[in-house]
Amino acid sequence: MTPKYAAVAQVLVKDIQTGRYPVGSLLPNEVDLAKQLGVGRSTVRAAMRELQSSGLISRRRNAGTRVEAMGSELSEGSFSQAMTSIESIQQFGVDTKRNIETIQEIVVDEALSKELGCRAGTKWLKVSSLRVIPDHGHDRPFCWTEVYISSEMSALVLPRLRSYDEVFSNLIEEVSGRRIVEIRQDIFSTVIPREVGLRLNSEHAPVGLKIRRKYYLSPMNLIQITVTYHPSDRFYYSNVLKRV
Protein backbone atom coordinates (compact mmCIF):
# COMPACT_ATOMS: atom_id res chain seq x y z
CA MET A 1 0.00 0.00 0.00
CA THR A 2 1.37 3.39 -1.00
CA PRO A 3 1.82 5.77 1.98
CA LYS A 4 -0.41 8.85 1.94
CA TYR A 5 2.48 11.27 1.53
CA ALA A 6 3.77 9.31 -1.50
CA ALA A 7 0.32 9.37 -3.08
CA VAL A 8 0.13 13.13 -2.50
CA ALA A 9 3.61 13.55 -4.03
CA GLN A 10 2.49 11.62 -7.12
CA VAL A 11 -0.60 13.81 -7.47
CA LEU A 12 1.52 16.95 -7.29
CA VAL A 13 4.05 15.58 -9.79
CA LYS A 14 1.20 14.84 -12.20
CA ASP A 15 -0.21 18.35 -11.69
CA ILE A 16 3.22 19.80 -12.51
CA GLN A 17 3.64 17.60 -15.58
CA THR A 18 0.19 18.42 -16.95
CA GLY A 19 0.75 22.16 -16.54
CA ARG A 20 -1.64 22.85 -13.68
CA TYR A 21 1.40 24.16 -11.84
CA PRO A 22 3.88 25.17 -14.58
CA VAL A 23 7.58 25.71 -14.05
CA GLY A 24 8.11 29.10 -12.43
CA SER A 25 4.73 29.19 -10.71
CA LEU A 26 4.04 28.92 -6.97
CA LEU A 27 2.26 25.98 -5.39
CA PRO A 28 -0.59 26.63 -2.93
CA ASN A 29 0.49 26.75 0.70
CA GLU A 30 0.39 23.66 2.92
CA VAL A 31 -2.95 24.55 4.52
CA ASP A 32 -4.70 25.01 1.15
CA LEU A 33 -3.16 21.84 -0.31
CA ALA A 34 -4.20 19.83 2.74
CA LYS A 35 -7.80 21.03 2.29
CA GLN A 36 -7.79 20.36 -1.46
CA LEU A 37 -6.40 16.84 -1.07
CA GLY A 38 -8.21 15.89 2.12
CA VAL A 39 -5.07 15.09 4.12
CA GLY A 40 -3.20 16.54 7.08
CA ARG A 41 -0.51 19.19 6.89
CA SER A 42 2.15 16.69 8.01
CA THR A 43 1.31 14.53 4.99
CA VAL A 44 1.60 17.52 2.66
CA ARG A 45 4.89 18.49 4.32
CA ALA A 46 6.33 15.01 3.76
CA ALA A 47 5.21 15.09 0.11
CA MET A 48 6.86 18.49 -0.32
CA ARG A 49 10.13 17.04 0.98
CA GLU A 50 9.95 14.39 -1.73
CA LEU A 51 9.44 16.98 -4.46
CA GLN A 52 12.13 19.26 -3.06
CA SER A 53 14.71 16.49 -2.82
CA SER A 54 14.00 15.50 -6.43
CA GLY A 55 14.60 19.06 -7.63
CA LEU A 56 11.03 19.72 -8.74
CA ILE A 57 10.38 22.54 -6.28
CA SER A 58 12.29 25.01 -4.13
CA ARG A 59 11.08 26.38 -0.81
CA ARG A 60 12.04 29.69 0.77
CA ARG A 61 10.73 31.33 3.88
CA ASN A 62 8.30 34.16 3.07
CA ALA A 63 8.66 33.43 -0.66
CA GLY A 64 6.52 30.32 -1.07
CA THR A 65 7.08 27.05 -2.91
CA ARG A 66 8.24 27.51 -6.51
CA VAL A 67 8.06 24.88 -9.26
CA GLU A 68 11.56 24.44 -10.70
CA ALA A 69 11.29 21.47 -13.07
CA MET A 70 9.14 18.62 -14.36
CA GLY A 71 9.94 15.05 -13.41
CA SER A 72 8.87 11.42 -13.42
CA GLU A 73 6.64 9.91 -10.76
CA LEU A 74 8.31 8.83 -7.53
CA SER A 75 8.19 5.13 -6.64
CA GLU A 76 7.58 3.94 -3.09
CA GLY A 77 10.77 3.56 -1.04
CA SER A 78 12.97 5.40 -3.51
CA PHE A 79 14.88 8.64 -3.07
CA SER A 80 15.98 11.13 -5.69
CA GLN A 81 18.44 13.95 -5.33
CA ALA A 82 19.07 17.08 -7.39
CA MET A 83 22.66 18.29 -7.29
CA THR A 84 23.18 21.92 -8.22
CA SER A 85 25.18 23.36 -5.32
CA ILE A 86 26.85 22.66 -1.97
CA GLU A 87 23.58 23.67 -0.34
CA SER A 88 21.70 20.91 -2.19
CA ILE A 89 24.02 18.33 -0.63
CA GLN A 90 23.50 19.90 2.78
CA GLN A 91 19.74 19.53 2.23
CA PHE A 92 20.36 15.77 2.09
CA GLY A 93 20.78 15.75 5.87
CA VAL A 94 17.44 17.49 6.32
CA ASP A 95 15.49 15.10 4.09
CA THR A 96 16.92 11.83 5.47
CA LYS A 97 17.72 10.22 8.79
CA ARG A 98 21.13 8.76 9.73
CA ASN A 99 21.58 5.64 11.89
CA ILE A 100 25.24 5.39 12.94
CA GLU A 101 26.59 1.85 13.29
CA THR A 102 30.32 2.32 13.96
CA ILE A 103 32.84 5.08 14.68
CA GLN A 104 36.56 4.27 14.56
CA GLU A 105 39.95 5.86 13.99
CA ILE A 106 41.84 4.44 11.02
CA VAL A 107 45.11 4.83 9.13
CA VAL A 108 44.63 4.71 5.36
CA ASP A 109 46.51 1.89 3.63
CA GLU A 110 47.53 1.77 -0.03
CA ALA A 111 44.32 0.10 -1.24
CA LEU A 112 42.03 2.48 0.60
CA SER A 113 44.07 5.50 -0.50
CA LYS A 114 43.26 4.64 -4.12
CA GLU A 115 39.54 4.27 -3.34
CA LEU A 116 39.37 7.54 -1.41
CA GLY A 117 41.82 9.57 -3.46
CA CYS A 118 44.00 10.58 -0.52
CA ARG A 119 47.52 9.83 0.73
CA ALA A 120 48.35 6.49 2.30
CA GLY A 121 49.42 6.72 5.93
CA THR A 122 47.04 9.58 6.80
CA LYS A 123 44.73 9.30 9.81
CA TRP A 124 40.96 9.67 9.59
CA LEU A 125 37.89 9.23 11.77
CA LYS A 126 35.57 6.76 9.98
CA VAL A 127 31.81 6.87 10.60
CA SER A 128 29.69 4.11 9.03
CA SER A 129 25.93 4.53 8.89
CA LEU A 130 22.65 3.69 7.20
CA ARG A 131 20.26 6.34 5.94
CA VAL A 132 16.50 6.01 5.83
CA ILE A 133 13.70 8.27 4.57
CA PRO A 134 11.53 9.65 7.40
CA ASP A 135 7.76 9.11 7.30
CA HIS A 136 7.96 6.14 4.93
CA GLY A 137 6.36 3.78 7.44
CA HIS A 138 9.24 1.30 7.22
CA ASP A 139 12.90 1.18 8.14
CA ARG A 140 14.31 -0.08 4.84
CA PRO A 141 17.50 1.95 4.28
CA PHE A 142 18.25 3.47 0.90
CA CYS A 143 22.02 3.90 1.29
CA TRP A 144 25.10 2.92 3.26
CA THR A 145 27.59 5.73 3.89
CA GLU A 146 31.17 5.75 5.08
CA VAL A 147 32.31 9.21 6.17
CA TYR A 148 36.02 9.90 6.67
CA ILE A 149 36.82 13.04 8.69
CA SER A 150 40.40 14.33 8.77
CA SER A 151 42.26 13.75 12.06
CA GLU A 152 42.72 17.51 12.45
CA MET A 153 38.98 17.78 13.11
CA SER A 154 38.26 14.44 14.78
CA ALA A 155 38.70 15.59 18.41
CA LEU A 156 36.39 18.57 17.81
CA VAL A 157 33.55 16.66 16.14
CA LEU A 158 33.69 13.29 17.92
CA PRO A 159 31.65 14.26 21.02
CA ARG A 160 28.75 15.47 18.83
CA LEU A 161 28.62 12.88 16.05
CA ARG A 162 25.89 10.60 17.42
CA SER A 163 23.55 13.44 18.34
CA TYR A 164 24.11 15.58 15.23
CA ASP A 165 21.24 15.37 12.70
CA GLU A 166 22.63 17.36 9.79
CA VAL A 167 25.41 16.34 7.39
CA PHE A 168 28.80 16.24 9.09
CA SER A 169 30.26 18.90 6.80
CA ASN A 170 27.91 21.37 8.53
CA LEU A 171 29.32 20.29 11.89
CA ILE A 172 32.86 20.80 10.59
CA GLU A 173 31.92 24.33 9.54
CA GLU A 174 30.44 24.99 12.98
CA VAL A 175 33.45 23.84 15.01
CA SER A 176 36.09 25.30 12.68
CA GLY A 177 34.48 28.64 11.86
CA ARG A 178 35.42 28.05 8.21
CA ARG A 179 33.38 27.20 5.13
CA ILE A 180 33.27 24.24 2.80
CA VAL A 181 34.25 25.92 -0.45
CA GLU A 182 34.27 22.96 -2.84
CA ILE A 183 32.90 19.43 -3.12
CA ARG A 184 34.27 17.12 -5.81
CA GLN A 185 31.90 14.30 -6.70
CA ASP A 186 32.51 11.07 -8.64
CA ILE A 187 29.75 8.57 -9.47
CA PHE A 188 30.56 4.95 -10.29
CA SER A 189 28.45 1.96 -11.27
CA THR A 190 29.41 -0.82 -8.88
CA VAL A 191 28.70 -4.24 -7.46
CA ILE A 192 27.71 -3.51 -3.87
CA PRO A 193 29.94 -5.45 -1.42
CA ARG A 194 28.10 -8.35 0.20
CA GLU A 195 28.50 -7.02 3.74
CA VAL A 196 27.01 -3.67 2.66
CA GLY A 197 24.21 -5.43 0.78
CA LEU A 198 23.26 -7.34 3.91
CA ARG A 199 22.89 -4.10 5.85
CA LEU A 200 20.83 -2.63 3.03
CA ASN A 201 18.64 -5.75 2.81
CA SER A 202 19.73 -5.88 -0.81
CA GLU A 203 21.94 -8.98 -1.00
CA HIS A 204 19.94 -10.30 -3.97
CA ALA A 205 20.23 -7.06 -5.99
CA PRO A 206 23.94 -6.18 -5.77
CA VAL A 207 24.18 -3.67 -8.62
CA GLY A 208 24.05 0.00 -7.71
CA LEU A 209 25.83 3.33 -7.50
CA LYS A 210 28.92 4.26 -5.53
CA ILE A 211 29.30 7.99 -4.95
CA ARG A 212 32.52 9.52 -3.65
CA ARG A 213 32.58 13.11 -2.46
CA LYS A 214 35.66 15.03 -1.34
CA TYR A 215 35.00 18.11 0.79
CA TYR A 216 37.44 21.02 0.85
CA LEU A 217 37.50 23.47 3.74
CA SER A 218 38.71 27.01 3.10
CA PRO A 219 41.24 27.87 1.84
CA MET A 220 41.42 24.42 0.09
CA ASN A 221 42.08 21.68 2.66
CA LEU A 222 40.72 18.19 2.08
CA ILE A 223 38.74 17.73 5.31
CA GLN A 224 36.17 15.03 4.62
CA ILE A 225 35.57 12.17 2.20
CA THR A 226 32.35 10.21 1.87
CA VAL A 227 31.71 6.94 0.04
CA THR A 228 28.03 6.05 -0.37
CA TYR A 229 26.46 2.89 -1.79
CA HIS A 230 22.94 3.04 -3.28
CA PRO A 231 20.98 -0.03 -4.46
CA SER A 232 19.78 0.51 -8.01
CA ASP A 233 16.09 0.32 -7.09
CA ARG A 234 16.15 2.99 -4.37
CA PHE A 235 17.94 6.05 -5.69
CA TYR A 236 18.38 8.23 -8.74
CA TYR A 237 19.82 11.62 -9.56
CA SER A 238 17.89 14.45 -11.16
CA ASN A 239 19.66 17.30 -12.95
CA VAL A 240 18.50 20.15 -15.13
CA LEU A 241 21.00 21.39 -17.72
CA LYS A 242 20.55 24.81 -19.31
CA ARG A 243 22.28 26.54 -22.17
CA VAL A 244 24.52 29.44 -21.03
Secondary structure, 3 states (H helix, E strand, C coil): CCCHHHHHHHHHHHHHHCCCCCCCCECCCHHHHHHHHCCCHHHHHHHHHHHHHCCCEEEECCCEEEECCCCCCCCCCCEEEECCCHHHHHHHHHHCEEEEEEEEEEECCHHHHHHHCCCCCCEEEEEEEEEECCCCCCCCCCEEEEEEEEHHHHHHHHHHCCCCCCCHHHHHHHHHCCCEEEEEEEEEEEECCHHHHHHCCCCCCCEEEEEEEEEEECCCEEEEEEEEEEECCCEEEECCCCCC
